[in-house]
Amino acid sequence: MVINTYNAAAHLEEVLQSASAFDEIVICDMESTDDTLDIARRYDCKIVTFPKKDYVSAEPARTFAIQSASNKWVLVVDADEVITTELKDFLYATAARPDAPAGLWIPRKNYFMGRFMHSTYPDFLLRFFIREGTEWPPYVHTFPTVKGPTEKIPAKKKELALVHLADDSIKTRLEKTNLYTDNEVVKKANKNYGVGALLWRPFWRFFKSYFLKQGFLDGVPGFIYACLEGVYQFIAVSKIIEKRKTGK
């Protein structure tokens, strides 16, 4: 297992407790200044360091972290994601299959304003794969490329989902929006967005979250979350246009 960290002390102990039965735990730390490394040492983790620089997400460190692992198969989790016993057993069983895929998409349960969000489930993430040949693009909200076919854990098997401990608030969502949209400017530098994108992309993201993904089942938090999804798109497109017009 591989965990990318930066000042991740808040949830790391609970995550490591859930991961204690794995063969190896690699902590790829981006120069934390809190108790992250002290916690990792208590659980006898293998610790490697990736320079923080001005990175705003873990993606630039993902490939380095993955290749720092020793085993054929790697599970990547964030420092606020818990692995259930059922998921651990399922992953080991999958790796032992003679017809095992090269990668496995795992569903994740997310929380916002104190409640589980139906609109974000199953939030599939490609997090379990064969280490050799796997690379992760250094941009936020990307997935690794693996050499071979992949499979998905059925969404109905909720006991096999990762549990995202972070309970986002409006404040944290807005903070992440500002940070992550800066990275979107780099990732989508070749996009020639205009006024149409400023209107269409936020509307589509809201519609998708609230109606297609049934965010209305989550009450007022679901509506707020869908609006913030649209805000994210508006800010991202605005920053991309600003970069093209001003060079800054």
Secondary structure as UniProt FT lines:
FT   STRAND          2..5
FT   HELIX           9..18
FT   TURN            19..21
FT   STRAND          26..29
FT   HELIX           36..42
FT   TURN            43..44
FT   STRAND          46..49
FT   TURN            53..54
FT   HELIX           59..67
FT   STRAND          73..78
FT   TURN            79..80
FT   STRAND          81..82
FT   HELIX           85..96
FT   TURN            98..99
FT   STRAND          103..106
FT   STRAND          108..112
FT   TURN            113..114
FT   STRAND          115..116
FT   HELIX           118..120
FT   STRAND          125..130
FT   TURN            132..133
FT   TURN            140..141
FT   STRAND          150..152
FT   TURN            155..156
FT   HELIX           158..160
FT   STRAND          162..168
FT   HELIX           170..187
FT   TURN            188..190
FT   HELIX           195..207
FT   HELIX           208..212
FT   HELIX           215..218
FT   HELIX           219..246
//
